[in-house]
């Protein structure tokens, strides 16, 4: 395997996980909180509907979880391609 092919595969995997994380973030912050809120209004969490909860709290929790997931995934990917910092 050539170095350029390895680098291309690494960046392809990197971009794929970025797009997946962005799609999850967009679904939670825009989808559940804005677009799907009328359909979610019957589900209650903490005394309010789940759409409002996602707009105020849920999207922040999902964003933080995505940060930890991305860090874990990229560390694993770096070790796999031999570009880790250790």
N, C-alpha and C positions, 0 to 999 in steps of 0.2 A: 504494500500500500504506500503510495507516495504521500509526501507531506501535504501537498495541496489538497489531495482527496481527503485526508484526515481533517484538515482545517475546514474544508467545506462541509463535511459531515458534522463536525463540532458546531459550526455556526447554524447549520440547518436544525439541529436538535435544540440549540439555544433559542433560535427564533420561534420554533414550534412551542416551547414551554412559555415564552413570553406571550404569544398570541392566545394560548389556552388560559393563562392567568388573567389576561385582559378581558377575555370573553366571560369568564366567571365573575370578575369584578363588575363588568357592565351589566350582566344579568341581575346581580344582586343590587347594585346601586340604582340603575335606571329601570330595569325590568320589574323587579319586585316592588320597589319604592314608588315608581311613577306610573309605568305602563300597566302593570297588572294589579295595582292597588285596589281598584273597584272590585275585582274578582276575589281578592284576599281579605276584603273588609269583614267577612264573617268569622275569621279565625282570630282569636284573641290571645295575646301574649302580654303579661304584665299589666292588664287592665286596658289595653289599647289594641287596635287591629294590627295585624302582622305587617301590612304595608307601611304604616307609620313607624312601626318598630324597625323595619329594614331601613327606612329613610333616616332615622335618628341614631340607631345603635348597630343594627345588623350589618350594614355595609362596612362600618368601621371594623367590626370583629372579623368579617370575611377578609377585608384588606390586610389586617394584621396576620391572619392565618396564611394568606397568600405570600406574604413576605417571608415567613418562616419556611413554608413549603418551597418557595423559589430558592432560598438559601440552601436548604438541604439538597434539593435536586441539582443545583449548579455545583455544589461541592462534590457530589457523586459523579456528575458528568466530567468535571475537571480531573478527578482521579482516573476515570475511565480513559480519557484521552491524554493523560500524562501532562497536564498543564496546571496541576494543583500547586499550591504555594509551599508545600512541605518538601 
